Amino acid sequence: MITTVVGNYPKIGPGTKAPSLRNAIGQFDQGRITRDQLRQVEDDVTKEVIQEQAQAGIDLV
């Protein structure tokens, strides 16, 4: 098996929604957003990262 990437995917990079995920987690912890709202942010960030990996040609996402 040949792999495209060895190592870790960057946790926060320019142009990502990761800071919005951190903010959403903080807001959830403070009771300012609901669990459903937090899950929506998680889903949005996950979709963005998968798209980014696919566009970069990573063969295993």
C-alpha positions as CSV (number, residue, x, y, z in Angstrom):
1,M,0.0,0.0,0.0
2,I,1.3,3.4,-0.9
3,T,0.2,6.4,1.2
4,T,0.0,10.0,0.2
5,V,0.5,11.6,3.6
6,V,2.4,10.4,6.6
7,G,2.0,12.4,9.8
8,N,-0.6,14.7,11.2
9,Y,-3.1,16.9,9.5
10,P,-2.6,20.5,10.7
11,K,-5.1,21.3,13.4
12,I,-5.6,24.9,12.5
13,G,-4.5,26.5,9.3
14,P,-5.3,29.7,7.4
15,G,-8.7,29.9,5.8
16,T,-10.2,27.1,7.8
17,K,-13.3,27.1,10.0
18,A,-11.4,25.5,12.9
19,P,-11.4,28.7,15.0
20,S,-15.2,28.7,14.6
21,L,-15.3,25.1,16.0
22,R,-13.2,26.2,19.0
23,N,-15.5,29.2,19.5
24,A,-18.6,26.9,19.2
25,I,-17.2,24.5,21.8
26,G,-16.6,27.4,24.1
27,Q,-20.1,28.8,23.6
28,F,-21.5,25.3,24.2
29,D,-19.6,25.0,27.4
30,Q,-21.0,28.3,28.5
31,G,-24.6,27.3,27.6
32,R,-24.8,29.9,24.8
33,I,-25.5,27.5,22.0
34,T,-27.4,24.1,21.9
35,R,-25.9,20.7,21.3
36,D,-27.6,20.7,17.8
37,Q,-25.9,24.0,17.0
38,L,-22.5,22.6,18.0
39,R,-23.1,19.5,16.0
40,Q,-23.9,21.7,12.9
41,V,-20.6,23.5,13.3
42,E,-18.8,20.2,13.7
43,D,-20.5,18.8,10.5
44,D,-19.6,22.0,8.6
45,V,-15.9,21.9,9.6
46,T,-15.7,18.1,8.9
47,K,-17.1,18.6,5.4
48,E,-14.6,21.5,4.7
49,V,-11.6,19.4,5.8
50,I,-12.7,16.4,3.8
51,Q,-13.1,18.6,0.7
52,E,-9.7,20.2,1.3
53,Q,-8.0,16.7,1.6
54,A,-9.8,15.5,-1.6
55,Q,-8.7,18.6,-3.5
56,A,-5.1,18.0,-2.3
57,G,-5.2,14.5,-3.7
58,I,-5.0,12.7,-0.4
59,D,-6.1,9.2,-1.2
60,L,-7.4,8.3,2.3
61,V,-9.7,10.7,3.9
